[in-house]
Amino acid sequence: MKTGLDRLLADADLRKPLEGRRVALLAHPASVTEDLTHSLDALAAAGLKLTAAFGPQHGLRGDKQDNMVESEDFTDPAHGIPVFSLYGEVRRPTGQSMGTFDTILVDLQDLGCRIYTFITTLLYVLEAAAEHKKAVWVLDRPNPAGRPIEGLTLRPGWESFVGAGPIPMRHGLTLGELGRWFVDHFGIDVDYRVIAMEGYAPDAAPGFGWPIERLWINPSPNAANLNMARAYAGTVMLEGTTLSEGRGTTRPLELFGAPDLDPRALLAEMRRIAPGWLEGCLIREVHFEPTFHKHAGKLCAGLHIHAEGPGYRHDAFRPWRLQALAFKALRRLAPDYGLWRDFPYEYEFDKLAIDVINGGPELRQWVDDAGAEAGDLDALSRADEAAWEDARRRHLLY
């Protein structure tokens, strides 16, 4: 399998339209070739006229640990070009930065989840490029979560930096394909091109979206492995709760817990409410002590999701439902549990974080409604998932 970056570097004909043009690069630490050369260095070595670079959330160097920790602009010491932060003073490219290039290459490893902010950054770049008459090329990369679709569609009025548009939580597209959908859905008049991958089979075992011969490089500090990428469409909702999502441990966003949680009782209640939502993975009781973030320095008990190994079934694993089920089970066991975290989330100050994450209040309302059953949430989400299946079909490249 060859990524869009590897194909561009190997094929002079693909690079020909870039001759004589000023080129910018939007990248992060996972923007590497097959031999782990960073795309900034590899593209410069290939003779492209690089005049600027851009970094998304967590920075070009991936050094910022948490949400709402901003990166500053700087000058790249090796190439002497400006590096503009798209998660600092601005989140949309400014006119000044847009004047530094003719074509921007977007080489970002995504996780296949609506809330992962790189896709919103792509939308903002497309909109700015349309305004300033610039070209956008996505150097496509695998979606490690694969093709499955899951979750509620973002509702009108709930757009945010973690909600670029009416997309379900788990969208099942590569970044290049999602860019095609953005251009079509929002009617963006932009010179857009995808350098597609070669030999990418998103439904093939054992990677189911992630070619196992490719080394995993963290696209963000807490995206440490394929298991996290598979679980993320569910575990990211923990950021809107008082439960620890494992930040401050070595397995963030793969496990969850709290000092006052009874994991055995919780898992038993989950099995009682909706046993089918636990299929496709193995779940293990775990104890951990975060070194920072929520419950830092306190012994937490919880559950670890293992969407890997012989217990993993790609067609059955539904991380969004699984995590929603954990919230519902906890509410059943402890109706007064202070579950929802009330704090500014991705620059949204007047809405609950869990609602911003889900693109509306419906999941929270389902959890808090004592009379709501698993089938109620399933019916809502199935309708949205079927609609997205139709909407995305003509944008598939693989």
C-alpha positions as CSV (number, residue, x, y, z in Angstrom):
1,M,0.0,0.0,0.0
2,K,1.2,3.5,-0.9
3,T,-0.1,6.6,0.7
4,G,-0.8,9.8,-1.3
5,L,2.5,11.2,-0.1
6,D,4.5,8.2,-1.1
7,R,2.8,8.2,-4.6
8,L,3.5,11.9,-5.1
9,L,7.1,11.4,-4.2
10,A,7.5,8.4,-6.5
11,D,5.8,9.9,-9.6
12,A,7.2,13.0,-11.3
13,D,4.1,13.3,-13.4
14,L,1.9,13.7,-10.3
15,R,4.2,16.5,-9.1
16,K,4.4,18.2,-12.5
17,P,1.4,20.6,-11.9
18,L,3.3,21.9,-8.9
19,E,6.3,23.0,-10.9
20,G,7.0,26.7,-10.4
21,R,4.2,27.0,-7.8
22,R,4.6,28.1,-4.2
23,V,3.7,25.1,-2.1
24,A,2.6,24.9,1.6
25,L,2.1,21.8,3.7
26,L,-0.4,21.1,6.5
27,A,1.0,18.3,8.5
28,H,1.7,16.8,11.9
29,P,4.1,14.1,13.4
30,A,2.4,11.2,11.6
31,S,2.9,12.9,8.2
32,V,5.7,10.5,7.2
33,T,6.8,8.4,4.3
34,E,7.1,4.6,4.4
35,D,10.6,5.0,5.7
36,L,9.5,7.6,8.3
37,T,10.9,10.7,6.7
38,H,8.7,13.6,7.5
39,S,6.7,14.9,4.6
40,L,8.2,18.4,5.0
41,D,11.7,17.0,4.5
42,A,10.7,14.5,1.8
43,L,8.8,17.1,-0.3
44,A,11.7,19.6,-0.1
45,A,14.1,16.9,-1.1
46,A,11.9,16.1,-4.1
47,G,12.4,19.7,-5.4
48,L,9.1,21.3,-4.4
49,K,9.2,25.0,-3.7
50,L,8.0,24.9,-0.1
51,T,7.2,28.4,1.1
52,A,5.1,27.8,4.3
53,A,3.8,25.1,6.6
54,F,0.8,24.8,8.8
55,G,0.1,22.8,12.0
56,P,-3.3,21.6,13.2
57,Q,-4.4,21.1,16.8
58,H,-1.5,19.8,18.9
59,G,0.9,21.5,16.5
60,L,3.1,20.6,13.5
61,R,5.4,18.8,16.0
62,G,2.5,17.3,18.0
63,D,3.9,18.7,21.3
64,K,0.7,20.0,22.8
65,Q,-0.9,17.5,25.2
66,D,-4.5,18.5,25.8
67,N,-7.5,20.2,24.3
68,M,-7.5,24.1,24.2
69,V,-3.7,24.2,24.5
70,E,-2.7,26.4,21.7
71,S,0.4,26.4,19.5
72,E,2.3,29.4,18.4
73,D,3.6,30.4,14.9
74,F,7.3,29.8,14.4
75,T,10.0,29.6,11.7
76,D,11.1,26.1,10.7
77,P,14.8,25.9,11.6
78,A,15.7,23.4,8.8
79,H,13.8,25.0,5.9
80,G,13.6,28.6,7.0
81,I,9.9,28.9,6.2
82,P,7.1,30.2,8.4
83,V,5.0,27.6,10.2
84,F,1.5,29.0,10.9
85,S,-0.6,27.5,13.7
86,L,-4.2,26.7,13.0
87,Y,-4.9,26.1,16.7
88,G,-3.6,29.3,18.3
89,E,-4.7,32.8,17.8
90,V,-6.7,31.6,14.8
91,R,-8.3,28.3,13.7
92,R,-9.0,29.5,10.2
93,P,-6.2,30.5,7.9
94,T,-5.7,34.2,7.7
95,G,-5.3,36.3,4.5
96,Q,-1.6,36.8,5.5
97,S,-0.9,33.1,5.7
98,M,-2.9,32.4,2.6
99,G,-0.7,34.8,0.6
100,T,2.4,32.6,1.2
101,F,1.5,29.8,-1.3
102,D,-0.4,28.8,-4.4
103,T,-1.2,25.2,-3.5
104,I,-1.5,23.7,-0.1
105,L,-0.8,20.0,0.4
106,V,-2.8,18.4,3.3
107,D,-1.0,15.4,4.7
108,L,-2.8,14.5,7.9
109,Q,-3.4,11.1,9.5
110,D,-7.1,11.1,10.6
111,L,-8.9,8.8,13.0
112,G,-12.2,8.5,11.2
113,C,-14.2,10.3,13.9
114,R,-16.2,13.6,13.5
115,I,-14.8,15.1,16.6
116,Y,-11.2,14.7,15.6
117,T,-10.4,18.3,14.7
118,F,-8.2,17.7,11.7
119,I,-11.3,17.3,9.6
120,T,-12.7,20.7,10.7
121,T,-9.3,22.2,9.9
122,L,-9.6,20.7,6.4
123,L,-13.0,22.3,5.9
124,Y,-11.7,25.7,7.1
125,V,-8.7,25.4,4.7
126,L,-11.0,24.5,1.8
127,E,-13.2,27.5,2.5
128,A,-10.2,29.9,2.8
129,A,-8.7,28.4,-0.4
130,A,-12.0,29.1,-2.3
131,E,-11.9,32.7,-1.0
132,H,-8.3,33.3,-2.0
133,K,-8.3,31.2,-5.2
134,K,-5.8,28.7,-4.0
135,A,-5.6,25.0,-4.7
136,V,-5.9,22.2,-2.1
137,W,-4.4,18.8,-2.6
138,V,-5.1,16.0,0.0
139,L,-2.3,13.4,0.2
140,D,-4.6,10.6,1.3
141,R,-4.0,8.3,4.2
142,P,-5.9,5.3,5.7
143,N,-8.8,5.6,8.0
144,P,-7.8,3.3,10.8
145,A,-11.4,2.9,12.0
146,G,-12.4,1.5,8.6
147,R,-15.6,1.8,6.8
148,P,-18.3,1.3,9.5
149,I,-20.7,4.1,10.2
150,E,-22.0,4.8,13.7
151,G,-23.6,7.5,15.8
152,L,-26.0,10.3,15.6
153,T,-25.6,13.0,12.9
154,L,-24.7,16.5,14.1
155,R,-27.8,18.6,14.5
156,P,-28.3,22.0,12.9
157,G,-27.0,24.8,15.1
158,W,-24.5,22.5,16.9
159,E,-21.6,23.1,14.5
160,S,-18.3,23.7,16.3
161,F,-14.6,23.0,16.0
162,V,-15.4,19.3,16.8
163,G,-18.5,19.3,14.6
164,A,-17.8,20.5,11.0
165,G,-21.2,19.5,9.6
166,P,-24.0,16.9,9.5
167,I,-21.7,13.9,9.9
168,P,-22.2,10.9,12.2
169,M,-19.6,10.3,14.9
170,R,-17.9,7.5,13.0
171,H,-18.0,8.5,9.3
172,G,-16.0,5.7,7.6
173,L,-14.2,8.0,5.1
174,T,-10.6,8.8,4.4
175,L,-9.6,12.5,4.7
176,G,-9.5,12.8,0.9
177,E,-13.0,11.3,0.6
178,L,-14.3,13.5,3.3
179,G,-12.9,16.6,1.5
180,R,-14.9,15.5,-1.6
181,W,-18.0,15.4,0.6
182,F,-17.2,18.9,2.1
183,V,-16.8,20.4,-1.4
184,D,-20.1,18.9,-2.6
185,H,-22.2,19.4,0.6
186,F,-21.2,23.0,1.2
187,G,-20.9,24.0,-2.5
188,I,-17.3,25.1,-2.1
189,D,-15.9,26.5,-5.4
190,V,-12.3,25.4,-4.9
191,D,-9.5,23.7,-7.0
192,Y,-9.5,20.4,-5.0
193,R,-7.6,17.3,-5.8
194,V,-6.9,14.0,-4.0
195,I,-3.7,12.1,-4.5
196,A,-5.3,8.7,-3.8
197,M,-3.6,5.8,-2.1
198,E,-2.6,2.8,-4.1
199,G,-3.5,-0.7,-2.9
200,Y,-5.7,0.4,-0.1
201,A,-8.3,-2.1,0.9
202,P,-10.3,-0.7,3.8
203,D,-12.4,-3.8,4.4
204,A,-9.5,-6.3,4.3
205,A,-8.5,-8.3,7.4
206,P,-6.6,-8.1,9.7
207,G,-6.2,-4.3,9.7
208,F,-9.7,-3.4,8.5
209,G,-8.7,0.1,7.4
210,W,-5.2,0.1,8.7
211,P,-2.5,-1.7,6.6
212,I,-0.6,-3.7,9.3
213,E,2.7,-3.2,7.4
214,R,2.5,0.5,8.2
215,L,4.1,1.6,11.4
216,W,1.8,3.6,13.7
217,I,2.9,7.2,14.5
218,N,0.8,9.2,16.9
219,P,-1.1,11.8,15.0
220,S,-1.8,13.5,18.3
221,P,-0.2,12.8,21.7
222,N,-3.0,10.6,23.0
223,A,-3.6,8.6,19.8
224,A,-1.1,5.9,20.8
225,N,-2.1,2.9,18.8
226,L,-4.7,1.2,16.5
227,N,-6.8,0.1,19.5
228,M,-7.3,3.7,20.5
229,A,-8.2,4.6,17.0
230,R,-10.9,1.9,16.8
231,A,-12.3,2.8,20.3
232,Y,-12.1,6.6,19.9
233,A,-15.6,7.2,18.4
234,G,-16.9,6.1,21.8
235,T,-14.2,6.9,24.3
236,V,-14.0,10.5,23.1
237,M,-17.3,11.1,24.8
238,L,-15.6,10.6,28.1
239,E,-14.1,14.0,27.7
240,G,-17.5,15.4,28.4
241,T,-17.8,13.5,31.7
242,T,-16.3,13.3,35.1
243,L,-15.0,9.9,34.4
244,S,-11.3,9.6,33.5
245,E,-10.6,8.7,29.9
246,G,-7.1,7.6,30.9
247,R,-5.2,10.8,30.2
248,G,-2.2,10.6,32.5
249,T,-1.8,6.9,31.9
250,T,-0.1,5.0,29.1
251,R,-3.5,3.9,27.5
252,P,-5.6,7.1,27.1
253,L,-8.9,6.8,25.4
254,E,-8.9,3.0,25.6
255,L,-10.1,2.8,29.2
256,F,-12.2,4.7,31.6
257,G,-12.9,4.8,35.3
258,A,-13.2,6.8,38.5
259,P,-12.3,6.4,42.2
260,D,-15.9,5.7,43.1
261,L,-16.7,3.3,40.2
262,D,-17.6,-0.4,40.6
263,P,-16.5,-1.9,37.3
264,R,-18.0,-5.4,37.9
265,A,-21.4,-4.0,38.8
266,L,-21.2,-1.6,35.8
267,L,-20.3,-4.3,33.3
268,A,-23.0,-6.6,34.6
269,E,-25.6,-3.8,34.2
270,M,-24.3,-3.1,30.7
271,R,-24.8,-6.8,29.8
272,R,-28.3,-6.7,31.3
273,I,-29.4,-3.6,29.3
274,A,-27.9,-4.3,25.8
275,P,-25.6,-7.3,25.6
276,G,-25.4,-6.9,21.8
277,W,-23.7,-3.6,22.2
278,L,-20.7,-5.3,23.8
279,E,-19.9,-7.5,20.9
280,G,-16.8,-7.4,18.8
281,C,-14.3,-6.7,21.5
282,L,-13.0,-7.9,24.9
283,I,-13.6,-5.8,28.0
284,R,-11.3,-6.1,31.1
285,E,-11.6,-4.7,34.6
286,V,-8.7,-2.4,35.2
287,H,-7.2,-0.2,38.0
288,F,-5.1,2.9,37.2
289,E,-3.8,6.1,38.8
290,P,-3.6,9.1,36.4
291,T,-0.5,11.1,36.8
292,F,-2.3,14.2,35.5
293,H,-5.8,15.4,34.3
294,K,-9.0,14.1,35.9
295,H,-8.5,12.2,39.2
296,A,-4.8,12.8,39.1
297,G,-3.0,10.8,41.9
298,K,-6.1,8.8,42.8
299,L,-6.7,5.1,42.4
300,C,-9.4,4.6,39.7
301,A,-11.3,1.5,38.9
302,G,-12.8,1.0,35.5
303,L,-12.9,-0.9,32.2
304,H,-10.4,-1.3,29.4
305,I,-11.8,-1.9,25.8
306,H,-9.7,-4.2,23.7
307,A,-10.6,-3.9,20.0
308,E,-7.7,-6.0,18.8
309,G,-6.4,-9.6,18.9
310,P,-8.5,-12.7,18.5
311,G,-11.5,-11.2,20.4
312,Y,-11.9,-8.4,17.8
313,R,-14.7,-8.6,15.2
314,H,-14.7,-5.6,13.0
315,D,-18.3,-6.0,11.7
316,A,-19.7,-6.3,15.3
317,F,-17.7,-3.7,17.2
318,R,-19.7,-0.5,17.9
319,P,-17.7,1.8,20.2
320,W,-20.2,4.7,20.3
321,R,-23.0,2.4,21.5
322,L,-20.6,0.7,23.9
323,Q,-19.6,3.9,25.6
324,A,-23.2,5.2,25.6
325,L,-24.2,1.9,27.3
326,A,-21.6,2.5,30.0
327,F,-23.1,5.9,30.8
328,K,-26.7,4.4,30.8
329,A,-25.6,1.6,33.1
330,L,-24.0,4.0,35.5
331,R,-27.1,6.2,35.6
332,R,-29.2,3.1,36.3
333,L,-26.9,2.1,39.2
334,A,-26.5,5.6,40.6
335,P,-29.2,7.9,39.4
336,D,-27.7,11.0,41.1
337,Y,-24.1,10.4,39.9
338,G,-22.4,13.6,38.8
339,L,-21.6,12.3,35.3
340,W,-21.7,15.3,33.0
341,R,-18.7,17.7,33.1
342,D,-19.6,21.4,32.9
343,F,-16.6,23.3,31.5
344,P,-15.7,25.1,28.3
345,Y,-15.0,22.6,25.6
346,E,-13.3,23.5,22.3
347,Y,-14.2,27.1,22.7
348,E,-17.9,26.4,23.3
349,F,-18.8,28.2,26.6
350,D,-22.6,28.0,26.8
351,K,-23.3,24.3,26.1
352,L,-22.5,21.1,28.0
353,A,-19.4,19.4,26.7
354,I,-21.2,16.0,26.2
355,D,-23.7,17.8,23.9
356,V,-21.0,19.6,21.9
357,I,-19.2,16.3,21.4
358,N,-22.3,14.5,20.2
359,G,-23.5,17.4,18.1
360,G,-26.8,17.8,20.1
361,P,-28.4,16.8,23.4
362,E,-30.1,13.6,22.3
363,L,-27.5,11.1,23.7
364,R,-27.4,12.8,27.1
365,Q,-31.2,13.0,27.2
366,W,-31.4,9.3,26.5
367,V,-28.9,8.5,29.3
368,D,-30.7,10.7,31.8
369,D,-34.2,9.5,30.9
370,A,-35.0,6.6,33.3
371,G,-37.6,5.3,31.0
372,A,-35.5,5.2,27.8
373,E,-34.4,1.8,26.6
374,A,-31.6,0.7,24.3
375,G,-33.9,0.4,21.4
376,D,-34.8,4.1,21.5
377,L,-31.2,5.2,20.9
378,D,-30.7,2.4,18.4
379,A,-33.7,3.6,16.3
380,L,-32.4,7.2,16.3
381,S,-28.9,6.3,15.3
382,R,-29.9,3.7,12.7
383,A,-31.9,6.2,10.7
384,D,-28.9,8.6,10.7
385,E,-26.4,5.9,9.9
386,A,-28.5,4.8,6.9
387,A,-28.8,8.3,5.6
388,W,-25.1,8.8,5.8
389,E,-24.5,5.5,4.0
390,D,-26.4,7.0,1.0
391,A,-24.8,10.5,1.3
392,R,-21.2,9.3,1.3
393,R,-21.5,6.6,-1.4
394,R,-20.6,8.8,-4.4
395,H,-17.5,10.2,-2.7
396,L,-15.8,6.8,-2.0
397,L,-12.4,6.3,-3.8
398,Y,-11.6,2.8,-2.5
